[in-house]
C-alpha cells in the first residue's frame, strides 16, 4: 500500500461542511492512491462502515461516507485495507493505533470566526510602539511602583533596563492611530493590543480599572497635583497620578478616544483584539486599593484593602479575615505569591463573576465593538480546574451572545484540548504547535534564549513530529485561527535567537542581542509563518529588524527612522502572498520531505496547492520534492513567487514543472522558497521563464 498517498483532514475538501450544526448532513472523505485499496472504512467507536469510491483522478481515489451530525461530539478515523495489509489513518496520519485521542473530531455548532482563519495579525505593546501625544506621558516621579518612583524615558532609542517595569517611553493609542497607514501597508487584518486598561506598569498586566482605558494611553483633559519625592516608597504624595487615573473626565475622554480609534481601524477593514487579564488584577486596583489611590480621589467605594466592609471584600481571598487585620490587610492571595498581582477569588464571589462578564460584554459592545479577547494565563483562572472550565463557558456565552464572530484567544502552554471543545475558547497563542518547533528547527534555541538543544537543531523529522502531535490536540478550526508568532512580549525576539547565544539582558547586556544575528534565518522563519496553518501574527518591530533578549528586552521601542526597509518589504510581500492564496488561508497541510536542515510541505484547498521548501544548510543543495502527494501533475505549471537566500530575497516569478511527480529544485544556502499552482491566477502578467532541467534558476522577471 502506498501510505504516502493516504490523506484526510478536517478542512472543507475532506469534510463538508467543515463546521456542521447538529442535525446537518456531513460528507467525509478519505484519499488513497489510485486502485490501491480493496476496502476503505469509516470507524466511529466500535462501528465500522464501508466507504464508497466517489471519484478518481490521475493519482488518487476518493472515498466518501455521509453521516448526520448529532448534538454530541463525533470521533472518527479511517481504515484502509489492501489484501492482508491494513492501515489506520487519523490526525497523526497513517500507521496509527486507533487511539481516540488522535481521532478526527466533529463538534456540532462549534464555529471559529471566519475572519480570523488565516488572518494576518499585528501585536502592539503600546508603550513602545509610537508616542503620538506627549501630553499624556507618564512623568518621572508621578507615583511609586514596586518601591520606587516611576521614570519617564526621554530617549526613544534607549534599550530597556533589566528592571524595566516602571520605565515609560510614551507610546499611546494616538501613536497607533498615527501609524495605521503603515500597519495597513503590511497587509494586517487584525491588531492585537497588549493591555490598555488603567494600570501602573508599562505592561499593564496588573489592571487597576477594567472599565476604562488608561489616560496615559488615551487623553488627559484634567491635570495637576504634586509628584512624589525622589526617595518616596509610597504614594501618599502621588496627587497627579490620582487625578490622571481616577478622575472621570480623563477616563471618559480616554474611552472616547479608544472608541474613535476602533471605528477608524474598522473603516480600514481591520479588526481589534484586546488583552483580558482576568486571573489576577493589580494591587492598585480600585477593588483592592492597596495604594489608596481611590481613597484619596473620593467618589469611590472603599477597597477591600482599606475596609473589611468593602463591597469588594469577596473579590479577594484574605488569609487573615479577622477584624483586626484592617485597615491595610496585606494577607490577600497573590498570583504566584506576588502581592502586586492579587488573584481574583471567583469561587467566593458571584458578584465578581458578574463584574468580569460585564467587562467582557462592555468592550465587545458599541461604541467600542472590539472583535475579540486575548486571555492572559487563562488556564490559571480560579482555584480549581473544574471552576476554570465553568467560568470560560460563561465567558464564551456572554461574548458570543453579543457578537458570535468575536474571537476568544487564550494564552496557553501545553495541551489545550480541554478548552477547545466548542464551549470555551476559540483558539490559543500557538507556542507548542508553531513557535517552539520553528525555533528549535531553525535555531536550536529555546524561545526565551535560555537554552540550546543541538539535537533538535535542523531535525526536520522532529519538526514535523512536534507539529503533528501538538496540532492533533486541537481541532482544525482552532488551528486556522491560532496566533502563529515568532516573537512576542514574553519571549526573546526571533532575530536574536538566530545568533544561537544563550543569555538574558542582565547577564549579557543589550548589545549582544544583536551580535551575529542571521536575517536569512529570520526570513526562512517568516516563509514558514506565512505558509503554515494558522493566523500569522507579527510582533511589532520584528518586521523592522528589532532584536532583544527575553522580557523585558523584547519590549524595545519600534525604530522609527531606523527601520530595516528591505526586511519590511519582505514581510509585506509574504503577507500578500499569504492573503491571496486560498490554500495558505484555509488549506490542509501535508509534510513532503524531512531531512537535516531541510523540510518541505504542501497546502491544499480545492483547485489550489502550494509547496514550501526550506534548506537551512550552509551550502547549496539539490532537493526532490514529491509534489504528486498534493495532486500536482506533470502537465501543471508551478510558479515560484519568492526565494529568500543568505544574501537577500527575490520576489520575481520563475516557473517549474514536476517530472514523474517530483519537483526538482536547487536551494541556495540558508534559503526558503514557495511554489504555487495556477500561478497565472495570481500573477497575470507572466513571461515563459522556466527553471532549468536540474532545478537551477535560469532567469526571473520581477512581479510588477
Secondary structure as a PSIPRED ss2 file (coil, helix, strand):
# PSIPRED VFORMAT (PSIPRED V4.0)

   1 X C   1.000  0.000  0.000
   2 X C   1.000  0.000  0.000
   3 X H   0.000  1.000  0.000
   4 X H   0.000  1.000  0.000
   5 X H   0.000  1.000  0.000
   6 X C   1.000  0.000  0.000
   7 X E   0.000  0.000  1.000
   8 X C   1.000  0.000  0.000
   9 X C   1.000  0.000  0.000
  10 X C   1.000  0.000  0.000
  11 X C   1.000  0.000  0.000
  12 X C   1.000  0.000  0.000
  13 X C   1.000  0.000  0.000
  14 X C   1.000  0.000  0.000
  15 X E   0.000  0.000  1.000
  16 X E   0.000  0.000  1.000
  17 X C   1.000  0.000  0.000
  18 X C   1.000  0.000  0.000
  19 X C   1.000  0.000  0.000
  20 X C   1.000  0.000  0.000
  21 X C   1.000  0.000  0.000
  22 X C   1.000  0.000  0.000
  23 X C   1.000  0.000  0.000
  24 X C   1.000  0.000  0.000
  25 X E   0.000  0.000  1.000
  26 X E   0.000  0.000  1.000
  27 X E   0.000  0.000  1.000
  28 X E   0.000  0.000  1.000
  29 X E   0.000  0.000  1.000
  30 X E   0.000  0.000  1.000
  31 X E   0.000  0.000  1.000
  32 X E   0.000  0.000  1.000
  33 X E   0.000  0.000  1.000
  34 X C   1.000  0.000  0.000
  35 X C   1.000  0.000  0.000
  36 X C   1.000  0.000  0.000
  37 X C   1.000  0.000  0.000
  38 X C   1.000  0.000  0.000
  39 X E   0.000  0.000  1.000
  40 X E   0.000  0.000  1.000
  41 X E   0.000  0.000  1.000
  42 X E   0.000  0.000  1.000
  43 X E   0.000  0.000  1.000
  44 X E   0.000  0.000  1.000
  45 X C   1.000  0.000  0.000
  46 X C   1.000  0.000  0.000
  47 X E   0.000  0.000  1.000
  48 X E   0.000  0.000  1.000
  49 X E   0.000  0.000  1.000
  50 X E   0.000  0.000  1.000
  51 X C   1.000  0.000  0.000
  52 X E   0.000  0.000  1.000
  53 X E   0.000  0.000  1.000
  54 X E   0.000  0.000  1.000
  55 X E   0.000  0.000  1.000
  56 X E   0.000  0.000  1.000
  57 X C   1.000  0.000  0.000
  58 X C   1.000  0.000  0.000
  59 X C   1.000  0.000  0.000
  60 X E   0.000  0.000  1.000
  61 X E   0.000  0.000  1.000
  62 X E   0.000  0.000  1.000
  63 X E   0.000  0.000  1.000
  64 X E   0.000  0.000  1.000
  65 X E   0.000  0.000  1.000
  66 X E   0.000  0.000  1.000
  67 X E   0.000  0.000  1.000
  68 X E   0.000  0.000  1.000
  69 X C   1.000  0.000  0.000
  70 X C   1.000  0.000  0.000
  71 X C   1.000  0.000  0.000
  72 X C   1.000  0.000  0.000
  73 X C   1.000  0.000  0.000
  74 X E   0.000  0.000  1.000
  75 X E   0.000  0.000  1.000
  76 X E   0.000  0.000  1.000
  77 X E   0.000  0.000  1.000
  78 X E   0.000  0.000  1.000
  79 X E   0.000  0.000  1.000
  80 X E   0.000  0.000  1.000
  81 X E   0.000  0.000  1.000
  82 X E   0.000  0.000  1.000
  83 X C   1.000  0.000  0.000
  84 X C   1.000  0.000  0.000
  85 X E   0.000  0.000  1.000
  86 X E   0.000  0.000  1.000
  87 X E   0.000  0.000  1.000
  88 X E   0.000  0.000  1.000
  89 X E   0.000  0.000  1.000
  90 X E   0.000  0.000  1.000
  91 X C   1.000  0.000  0.000
  92 X C   1.000  0.000  0.000
  93 X E   0.000  0.000  1.000
  94 X E   0.000  0.000  1.000
  95 X C   1.000  0.000  0.000
  96 X C   1.000  0.000  0.000
  97 X C   1.000  0.000  0.000
  98 X C   1.000  0.000  0.000
  99 X C   1.000  0.000  0.000
 100 X H   0.000  1.000  0.000
 101 X H   0.000  1.000  0.000
 102 X H   0.000  1.000  0.000
 103 X C   1.000  0.000  0.000
 104 X E   0.000  0.000  1.000
 105 X E   0.000  0.000  1.000
 106 X E   0.000  0.000  1.000
 107 X C   1.000  0.000  0.000
 108 X C   1.000  0.000  0.000
 109 X C   1.000  0.000  0.000
 110 X C   1.000  0.000  0.000
 111 X C   1.000  0.000  0.000
 112 X C   1.000  0.000  0.000
 113 X C   1.000  0.000  0.000
 114 X H   0.000  1.000  0.000
 115 X H   0.000  1.000  0.000
 116 X H   0.000  1.000  0.000
 117 X C   1.000  0.000  0.000
 118 X C   1.000  0.000  0.000
 119 X C   1.000  0.000  0.000
 120 X C   1.000  0.000  0.000
 121 X E   0.000  0.000  1.000
 122 X E   0.000  0.000  1.000
 123 X E   0.000  0.000  1.000
 124 X E   0.000  0.000  1.000
 125 X C   1.000  0.000  0.000
 126 X H   0.000  1.000  0.000
 127 X H   0.000  1.000  0.000
 128 X H   0.000  1.000  0.000
 129 X C   1.000  0.000  0.000
 130 X C   1.000  0.000  0.000
 131 X C   1.000  0.000  0.000
 132 X C   1.000  0.000  0.000
 133 X C   1.000  0.000  0.000
 134 X H   0.000  1.000  0.000
 135 X H   0.000  1.000  0.000
 136 X H   0.000  1.000  0.000
 137 X C   1.000  0.000  0.000
 138 X C   1.000  0.000  0.000
 139 X C   1.000  0.000  0.000
 140 X C   1.000  0.000  0.000
 141 X C   1.000  0.000  0.000
 142 X C   1.000  0.000  0.000
 143 X C   1.000  0.000  0.000
 144 X E   0.000  0.000  1.000
 145 X E   0.000  0.000  1.000
 146 X C   1.000  0.000  0.000
 147 X C   1.000  0.000  0.000
 148 X E   0.000  0.000  1.000
 149 X E   0.000  0.000  1.000
 150 X C   1.000  0.000  0.000
 151 X E   0.000  0.000  1.000
 152 X E   0.000  0.000  1.000
 153 X C   1.000  0.000  0.000
 154 X C   1.000  0.000  0.000
 155 X C   1.000  0.000  0.000
 156 X C   1.000  0.000  0.000
 157 X C   1.000  0.000  0.000
 158 X C   1.000  0.000  0.000
 159 X C   1.000  0.000  0.000
 160 X C   1.000  0.000  0.000
 161 X C   1.000  0.000  0.000
 162 X C   1.000  0.000  0.000
 163 X C   1.000  0.000  0.000
 164 X C   1.000  0.000  0.000
 165 X C   1.000  0.000  0.000
 166 X C   1.000  0.000  0.000
 167 X E   0.000  0.000  1.000
 168 X E   0.000  0.000  1.000
 169 X C   1.000  0.000  0.000
 170 X C   1.000  0.000  0.000
 171 X C   1.000  0.000  0.000
 172 X C   1.000  0.000  0.000
 173 X H   0.000  1.000  0.000
 174 X H   0.000  1.000  0.000
 175 X H   0.000  1.000  0.000
 176 X H   0.000  1.000  0.000
 177 X H   0.000  1.000  0.000
 178 X H   0.000  1.000  0.000
 179 X C   1.000  0.000  0.000
 180 X H   0.000  1.000  0.000
 181 X H   0.000  1.000  0.000
 182 X H   0.000  1.000  0.000
 183 X H   0.000  1.000  0.000
 184 X H   0.000  1.000  0.000
 185 X H   0.000  1.000  0.000
 186 X C   1.000  0.000  0.000
 187 X C   1.000  0.000  0.000
 188 X C   1.000  0.000  0.000
 189 X C   1.000  0.000  0.000
 190 X E   0.000  0.000  1.000
 191 X E   0.000  0.000  1.000
 192 X E   0.000  0.000  1.000
 193 X E   0.000  0.000  1.000
 194 X C   1.000  0.000  0.000
 195 X C   1.000  0.000  0.000
 196 X C   1.000  0.000  0.000
 197 X E   0.000  0.000  1.000
 198 X E   0.000  0.000  1.000
 199 X E   0.000  0.000  1.000
 200 X C   1.000  0.000  0.000
 201 X C   1.000  0.000  0.000
 202 X C   1.000  0.000  0.000
 203 X C   1.000  0.000  0.000
 204 X C   1.000  0.000  0.000
 205 X C   1.000  0.000  0.000
 206 X C   1.000  0.000  0.000
 207 X E   0.000  0.000  1.000
 208 X E   0.000  0.000  1.000
 209 X E   0.000  0.000  1.000
 210 X E   0.000  0.000  1.000
 211 X E   0.000  0.000  1.000
 212 X E   0.000  0.000  1.000
 213 X E   0.000  0.000  1.000
 214 X C   1.000  0.000  0.000
 215 X C   1.000  0.000  0.000
 216 X C   1.000  0.000  0.000
 217 X C   1.000  0.000  0.000
 218 X C   1.000  0.000  0.000
 219 X C   1.000  0.000  0.000
 220 X C   1.000  0.000  0.000
 221 X C   1.000  0.000  0.000
 222 X C   1.000  0.000  0.000
 223 X C   1.000  0.000  0.000
 224 X C   1.000  0.000  0.000
 225 X C   1.000  0.000  0.000
 226 X C   1.000  0.000  0.000
 227 X C   1.000  0.000  0.000
 228 X C   1.000  0.000  0.000
 229 X C   1.000  0.000  0.000
 230 X C   1.000  0.000  0.000
 231 X C   1.000  0.000  0.000
 232 X C   1.000  0.000  0.000
 233 X C   1.000  0.000  0.000
 234 X C   1.000  0.000  0.000
 235 X C   1.000  0.000  0.000
 236 X C   1.000  0.000  0.000
 237 X C   1.000  0.000  0.000
 238 X C   1.000  0.000  0.000
 239 X H   0.000  1.000  0.000
 240 X H   0.000  1.000  0.000
 241 X H   0.000  1.000  0.000
 242 X H   0.000  1.000  0.000
 243 X H   0.000  1.000  0.000
 244 X H   0.000  1.000  0.000
 245 X H   0.000  1.000  0.000
 246 X H   0.000  1.000  0.000
 247 X C   1.000  0.000  0.000
 248 X H   0.000  1.000  0.000
 249 X H   0.000  1.000  0.000
 250 X H   0.000  1.000  0.000
 251 X H   0.000  1.000  0.000
 252 X H   0.000  1.000  0.000
 253 X H   0.000  1.000  0.000
 254 X H   0.000  1.000  0.000
 255 X H   0.000  1.000  0.000
 256 X H   0.000  1.000  0.000
 257 X H   0.000  1.000  0.000
 258 X H   0.000  1.000  0.000
 259 X H   0.000  1.000  0.000
 260 X H   0.000  1.000  0.000
 261 X H   0.000  1.000  0.000
 262 X H   0.000  1.000  0.000
 263 X H   0.000  1.000  0.000
 264 X H   0.000  1.000  0.000
 265 X H   0.000  1.000  0.000
 266 X H   0.000  1.000  0.000
 267 X H   0.000  1.000  0.000
 268 X C   1.000  0.000  0.000
 269 X C   1.000  0.000  0.000
 270 X C   1.000  0.000  0.000
 271 X E   0.000  0.000  1.000
 272 X E   0.000  0.000  1.000
 273 X E   0.000  0.000  1.000
 274 X E   0.000  0.000  1.000
 275 X E   0.000  0.000  1.000
 276 X E   0.000  0.000  1.000
 277 X C   1.000  0.000  0.000
 278 X C   1.000  0.000  0.000
 279 X C   1.000  0.000  0.000
 280 X E   0.000  0.000  1.000
 281 X C   1.000  0.000  0.000
 282 X C   1.000  0.000  0.000
 283 X C   1.000  0.000  0.000
 284 X C   1.000  0.000  0.000
 285 X C   1.000  0.000  0.000
 286 X C   1.000  0.000  0.000
 287 X C   1.000  0.000  0.000
 288 X C   1.000  0.000  0.000
 289 X C   1.000  0.000  0.000
 290 X C   1.000  0.000  0.000
 291 X C   1.000  0.000  0.000
 292 X C   1.000  0.000  0.000
 293 X H   0.000  1.000  0.000
 294 X H   0.000  1.000  0.000
 295 X H   0.000  1.000  0.000
 296 X H   0.000  1.000  0.000
 297 X H   0.000  1.000  0.000
 298 X C   1.000  0.000  0.000
 299 X C   1.000  0.000  0.000
 300 X C   1.000  0.000  0.000
 301 X C   1.000  0.000  0.000
 302 X C   1.000  0.000  0.000
 303 X C   1.000  0.000  0.000
 304 X C   1.000  0.000  0.000
 305 X C   1.000  0.000  0.000
 306 X C   1.000  0.000  0.000
 307 X C   1.000  0.000  0.000
 308 X C   1.000  0.000  0.000
 309 X C   1.000  0.000  0.000
 310 X C   1.000  0.000  0.000
 311 X C   1.000  0.000  0.000
 312 X C   1.000  0.000  0.000
 313 X H   0.000  1.000  0.000
 314 X H   0.000  1.000  0.000
 315 X H   0.000  1.000  0.000
 316 X E   0.000  0.000  1.000
 317 X C   1.000  0.000  0.000
 318 X E   0.000  0.000  1.000
 319 X C   1.000  0.000  0.000
 320 X C   1.000  0.000  0.000
 321 X C   1.000  0.000  0.000
 322 X C   1.000  0.000  0.000
 323 X H   0.000  1.000  0.000
 324 X H   0.000  1.000  0.000
 325 X H   0.000  1.000  0.000
 326 X C   1.000  0.000  0.000
 327 X C   1.000  0.000  0.000
 328 X C   1.000  0.000  0.000
 329 X C   1.000  0.000  0.000
 330 X C   1.000  0.000  0.000
 331 X C   1.000  0.000  0.000
 332 X E   0.000  0.000  1.000
 333 X C   1.000  0.000  0.000
 334 X E   0.000  0.000  1.000
 335 X H   0.000  1.000  0.000
 336 X H   0.000  1.000  0.000
 337 X H   0.000  1.000  0.000
 338 X C   1.000  0.000  0.000
 339 X C   1.000  0.000  0.000
 340 X C   1.000  0.000  0.000
 341 X C   1.000  0.000  0.000
 342 X E   0.000  0.000  1.000
 343 X E   0.000  0.000  1.000
 344 X E   0.000  0.000  1.000
 345 X C   1.000  0.000  0.000
 346 X H   0.000  1.000  0.000
 347 X H   0.000  1.000  0.000
 348 X H   0.000  1.000  0.000
 349 X C   1.000  0.000  0.000
 350 X H   0.000  1.000  0.000
 351 X H   0.000  1.000  0.000
 352 X H   0.000  1.000  0.000
 353 X H   0.000  1.000  0.000
 354 X H   0.000  1.000  0.000
 355 X H   0.000  1.000  0.000
 356 X H   0.000  1.000  0.000
 357 X H   0.000  1.000  0.000
 358 X H   0.000  1.000  0.000
 359 X H   0.000  1.000  0.000
 360 X H   0.000  1.000  0.000
 361 X H   0.000  1.000  0.000
 362 X H   0.000  1.000  0.000
 363 X H   0.000  1.000  0.000
 364 X H   0.000  1.000  0.000
 365 X C   1.000  0.000  0.000
 366 X C   1.000  0.000  0.000
 367 X C   1.000  0.000  0.000
 368 X C   1.000  0.000  0.000
 369 X C   1.000  0.000  0.000
 370 X C   1.000  0.000  0.000
 371 X C   1.000  0.000  0.000
 372 X E   0.000  0.000  1.000
 373 X E   0.000  0.000  1.000
 374 X E   0.000  0.000  1.000
 375 X E   0.000  0.000  1.000
 376 X C   1.000  0.000  0.000
 377 X C   1.000  0.000  0.000
 378 X H   0.000  1.000  0.000
 379 X H   0.000  1.000  0.000
 380 X H   0.000  1.000  0.000
 381 X C   1.000  0.000  0.000
 382 X C   1.000  0.000  0.000
 383 X C   1.000  0.000  0.000
 384 X C   1.000  0.000  0.000
 385 X H   0.000  1.000  0.000
 386 X H   0.000  1.000  0.000
 387 X H   0.000  1.000  0.000
 388 X H   0.000  1.000  0.000
 389 X H   0.000  1.000  0.000
 390 X H   0.000  1.000  0.000
 391 X H   0.000  1.000  0.000
 392 X H   0.000  1.000  0.000
 393 X H   0.000  1.000  0.000
 394 X H   0.000  1.000  0.000
 395 X H   0.000  1.000  0.000
 396 X H   0.000  1.000  0.000
 397 X H   0.000  1.000  0.000
 398 X H   0.000  1.000  0.000
 399 X H   0.000  1.000  0.000
 400 X H   0.000  1.000  0.000
 401 X H   0.000  1.000  0.000
 402 X H   0.000  1.000  0.000
 403 X C   1.000  0.000  0.000
 404 X C   1.000  0.000  0.000
 405 X C   1.000  0.000  0.000
 406 X C   1.000  0.000  0.000
 407 X E   0.000  0.000  1.000
 408 X E   0.000  0.000  1.000
 409 X E   0.000  0.000  1.000
 410 X E   0.000  0.000  1.000
 411 X C   1.000  0.000  0.000
 412 X C   1.000  0.000  0.000
 413 X C   1.000  0.000  0.000
 414 X C   1.000  0.000  0.000
 415 X C   1.000  0.000  0.000
 416 X C   1.000  0.000  0.000
 417 X H   0.000  1.000  0.000
 418 X H   0.000  1.000  0.000
 419 X H   0.000  1.000  0.000
 420 X C   1.000  0.000  0.000
 421 X C   1.000  0.000  0.000
 422 X C   1.000  0.000  0.000
 423 X C   1.000  0.000  0.000
 424 X C   1.000  0.000  0.000
 425 X C   1.000  0.000  0.000
 426 X C   1.000  0.000  0.000
 427 X E   0.000  0.000  1.000
 428 X E   0.000  0.000  1.000
 429 X E   0.000  0.000  1.000
 430 X C   1.000  0.000  0.000
 431 X H   0.000  1.000  0.000
 432 X H   0.000  1.000  0.000
 433 X H   0.000  1.000  0.000
 434 X H   0.000  1.000  0.000
 435 X H   0.000  1.000  0.000
 436 X H   0.000  1.000  0.000
 437 X H   0.000  1.000  0.000
 438 X H   0.000  1.000  0.000
 439 X H   0.000  1.000  0.000
 440 X H   0.000  1.000  0.000
 441 X H   0.000  1.000  0.000
 442 X H   0.000  1.000  0.000
 443 X H   0.000  1.000  0.000
 444 X C   1.000  0.000  0.000
 445 X E   0.000  0.000  1.000
 446 X C   1.000  0.000  0.000
 447 X C   1.000  0.000  0.000
 448 X C   1.000  0.000  0.000
 449 X C   1.000  0.000  0.000
 450 X C   1.000  0.000  0.000
 451 X C   1.000  0.000  0.000
 452 X E   0.000  0.000  1.000
 453 X C   1.000  0.000  0.000
 454 X C   1.000  0.000  0.000
 455 X C   1.000  0.000  0.000
 456 X C   1.000  0.000  0.000
 457 X C   1.000  0.000  0.000
 458 X C   1.000  0.000  0.000
 459 X E   0.000  0.000  1.000
 460 X H   0.000  1.000  0.000
 461 X H   0.000  1.000  0.000
 462 X H   0.000  1.000  0.000
 463 X H   0.000  1.000  0.000
 464 X H   0.000  1.000  0.000
 465 X H   0.000  1.000  0.000
 466 X H   0.000  1.000  0.000
 467 X H   0.000  1.000  0.000
 468 X H   0.000  1.000  0.000
 469 X H   0.000  1.000  0.000
 470 X H   0.000  1.000  0.000
 471 X H   0.000  1.000  0.000
 472 X H   0.000  1.000  0.000
 473 X C   1.000  0.000  0.000
 474 X C   1.000  0.000  0.000
 475 X C   1.000  0.000  0.000
 476 X H   0.000  1.000  0.000
 477 X H   0.000  1.000  0.000
 478 X H   0.000  1.000  0.000
 479 X H   0.000  1.000  0.000
 480 X C   1.000  0.000  0.000
 481 X C   1.000  0.000  0.000
 482 X C   1.000  0.000  0.000
 483 X E   0.000  0.000  1.000
 484 X E   0.000  0.000  1.000
 485 X E   0.000  0.000  1.000
 486 X C   1.000  0.000  0.000
 487 X C   1.000  0.000  0.000
 488 X C   1.000  0.000  0.000
 489 X C   1.000  0.000  0.000
 490 X C   1.000  0.000  0.000
 491 X C   1.000  0.000  0.000
 492 X C   1.000  0.000  0.000
 493 X C   1.000  0.000  0.000
 494 X H   0.000  1.000  0.000
 495 X H   0.000  1.000  0.000
 496 X H   0.000  1.000  0.000
 497 X H   0.000  1.000  0.000
 498 X C   1.000  0.000  0.000
 499 X C   1.000  0.000  0.000
 500 X C   1.000  0.000  0.000
 501 X C   1.000  0.000  0.000
 502 X C   1.000  0.000  0.000
 503 X C   1.000  0.000  0.000
 504 X C   1.000  0.000  0.000
 505 X H   0.000  1.000  0.000
 506 X H   0.000  1.000  0.000
 507 X H   0.000  1.000  0.000
 508 X H   0.000  1.000  0.000
 509 X C   1.000  0.000  0.000
 510 X C   1.000  0.000  0.000
 511 X H   0.000  1.000  0.000
 512 X H   0.000  1.000  0.000
 513 X H   0.000  1.000  0.000
 514 X H   0.000  1.000  0.000
 515 X C   1.000  0.000  0.000
 516 X C   1.000  0.000  0.000
 517 X C   1.000  0.000  0.000
 518 X C   1.000  0.000  0.000
 519 X H   0.000  1.000  0.000
 520 X H   0.000  1.000  0.000
 521 X H   0.000  1.000  0.000
 522 X H   0.000  1.000  0.000
 523 X H   0.000  1.000  0.000
 524 X H   0.000  1.000  0.000
 525 X H   0.000  1.000  0.000
 526 X H   0.000  1.000  0.000
 527 X H   0.000  1.000  0.000
 528 X H   0.000  1.000  0.000
 529 X H   0.000  1.000  0.000
 530 X C   1.000  0.000  0.000
 531 X C   1.000  0.000  0.000
 532 X C   1.000  0.000  0.000
 533 X C   1.000  0.000  0.000
 534 X C   1.000  0.000  0.000
 535 X E   0.000  0.000  1.000
 536 X E   0.000  0.000  1.000
 537 X E   0.000  0.000  1.000
 538 X E   0.000  0.000  1.000
 539 X E   0.000  0.000  1.000
 540 X C   1.000  0.000  0.000
 541 X C   1.000  0.000  0.000
 542 X H   0.000  1.000  0.000
 543 X H   0.000  1.000  0.000
 544 X H   0.000  1.000  0.000
 545 X C   1.000  0.000  0.000
 546 X C   1.000  0.000  0.000
 547 X C   1.000  0.000  0.000
 548 X C   1.000  0.000  0.000
 549 X C   1.000  0.000  0.000
 550 X C   1.000  0.000  0.000
 551 X C   1.000  0.000  0.000
 552 X C   1.000  0.000  0.000
 553 X H   0.000  1.000  0.000
 554 X H   0.000  1.000  0.000
 555 X H   0.000  1.000  0.000
 556 X C   1.000  0.000  0.000
 557 X C   1.000  0.000  0.000
 558 X C   1.000  0.000  0.000
 559 X C   1.000  0.000  0.000
 560 X C   1.000  0.000  0.000
 561 X C   1.000  0.000  0.000
 562 X C   1.000  0.000  0.000
 563 X C   1.000  0.000  0.000
 564 X C   1.000  0.000  0.000
 565 X H   0.000  1.000  0.000
 566 X H   0.000  1.000  0.000
 567 X H   0.000  1.000  0.000
 568 X H   0.000  1.000  0.000
 569 X H   0.000  1.000  0.000
 570 X H   0.000  1.000  0.000
 571 X H   0.000  1.000  0.000
 572 X H   0.000  1.000  0.000
 573 X H   0.000  1.000  0.000
 574 X H   0.000  1.000  0.000
 575 X H   0.000  1.000  0.000
 576 X H   0.000  1.000  0.000
 577 X H   0.000  1.000  0.000
 578 X H   0.000  1.000  0.000
 579 X H   0.000  1.000  0.000
 580 X H   0.000  1.000  0.000
 581 X C   1.000  0.000  0.000
 582 X H   0.000  1.000  0.000
 583 X H   0.000  1.000  0.000
 584 X H   0.000  1.000  0.000
 585 X H   0.000  1.000  0.000
 586 X H   0.000  1.000  0.000
 587 X C   1.000  0.000  0.000
 588 X E   0.000  0.000  1.000
 589 X E   0.000  0.000  1.000
 590 X E   0.000  0.000  1.000
 591 X E   0.000  0.000  1.000
 592 X E   0.000  0.000  1.000
 593 X E   0.000  0.000  1.000
 594 X E   0.000  0.000  1.000
 595 X E   0.000  0.000  1.000
 596 X E   0.000  0.000  1.000
 597 X C   1.000  0.000  0.000
 598 X E   0.000  0.000  1.000
 599 X E   0.000  0.000  1.000
 600 X E   0.000  0.000  1.000
 601 X E   0.000  0.000  1.000
 602 X E   0.000  0.000  1.000
 603 X E   0.000  0.000  1.000
 604 X E   0.000  0.000  1.000
 605 X E   0.000  0.000  1.000
 606 X C   1.000  0.000  0.000
 607 X C   1.000  0.000  0.000
 608 X E   0.000  0.000  1.000
 609 X E   0.000  0.000  1.000
 610 X E   0.000  0.000  1.000
 611 X E   0.000  0.000  1.000
 612 X E   0.000  0.000  1.000
 613 X E   0.000  0.000  1.000
 614 X E   0.000  0.000  1.000
 615 X E   0.000  0.000  1.000
 616 X C   1.000  0.000  0.000
 617 X C   1.000  0.000  0.000
 618 X C   1.000  0.000  0.000
 619 X C   1.000  0.000  0.000
 620 X C   1.000  0.000  0.000
 621 X E   0.000  0.000  1.000
 622 X E   0.000  0.000  1.000
 623 X E   0.000  0.000  1.000
 624 X E   0.000  0.000  1.000
 625 X E   0.000  0.000  1.000
 626 X C   1.000  0.000  0.000
 627 X H   0.000  1.000  0.000
 628 X H   0.000  1.000  0.000
 629 X H   0.000  1.000  0.000
 630 X H   0.000  1.000  0.000
 631 X C   1.000  0.000  0.000
 632 X C   1.000  0.000  0.000
 633 X C   1.000  0.000  0.000
 634 X C   1.000  0.000  0.000
 635 X C   1.000  0.000  0.000
 636 X C   1.000  0.000  0.000
 637 X E   0.000  0.000  1.000
 638 X E   0.000  0.000  1.000
 639 X E   0.000  0.000  1.000
 640 X E   0.000  0.000  1.000
 641 X E   0.000  0.000  1.000
 642 X E   0.000  0.000  1.000
 643 X E   0.000  0.000  1.000
 644 X E   0.000  0.000  1.000
 645 X C   1.000  0.000  0.000
 646 X C   1.000  0.000  0.000
 647 X C   1.000  0.000  0.000
 648 X C   1.000  0.000  0.000
 649 X E   0.000  0.000  1.000
 650 X E   0.000  0.000  1.000
 651 X C   1.000  0.000  0.000
 652 X E   0.000  0.000  1.000
 653 X E   0.000  0.000  1.000
 654 X E   0.000  0.000  1.000
 655 X E   0.000  0.000  1.000
 656 X E   0.000  0.000  1.000
 657 X E   0.000  0.000  1.000
 658 X C   1.000  0.000  0.000
 659 X E   0.000  0.000  1.000
 660 X C   1.000  0.000  0.000
 661 X C   1.000  0.000  0.000
 662 X E   0.000  0.000  1.000
 663 X E   0.000  0.000  1.000
 664 X E   0.000  0.000  1.000
 665 X E   0.000  0.000  1.000
 666 X E   0.000  0.000  1.000
 667 X E   0.000  0.000  1.000
 668 X C   1.000  0.000  0.000
 669 X C   1.000  0.000  0.000
 670 X C   1.000  0.000  0.000
 671 X E   0.000  0.000  1.000
 672 X E   0.000  0.000  1.000
 673 X E   0.000  0.000  1.000
 674 X E   0.000  0.000  1.000
 675 X E   0.000  0.000  1.000
 676 X E   0.000  0.000  1.000
 677 X E   0.000  0.000  1.000
 678 X C   1.000  0.000  0.000
 679 X H   0.000  1.000  0.000
 680 X H   0.000  1.000  0.000
 681 X H   0.000  1.000  0.000
 682 X C   1.000  0.000  0.000
 683 X C   1.000  0.000  0.000
 684 X C   1.000  0.000  0.000
 685 X C   1.000  0.000  0.000
 686 X C   1.000  0.000  0.000
 687 X C   1.000  0.000  0.000
 688 X C   1.000  0.000  0.000
 689 X C   1.000  0.000  0.000
 690 X E   0.000  0.000  1.000
 691 X C   1.000  0.000  0.000
 692 X C   1.000  0.000  0.000
 693 X C   1.000  0.000  0.000
 694 X C   1.000  0.000  0.000
 695 X C   1.000  0.000  0.000
 696 X C   1.000  0.000  0.000
 697 X C   1.000  0.000  0.000
 698 X C   1.000  0.000  0.000
 699 X C   1.000  0.000  0.000
 700 X C   1.000  0.000  0.000
 701 X E   0.000  0.000  1.000
 702 X E   0.000  0.000  1.000
 703 X C   1.000  0.000  0.000
 704 X C   1.000  0.000  0.000
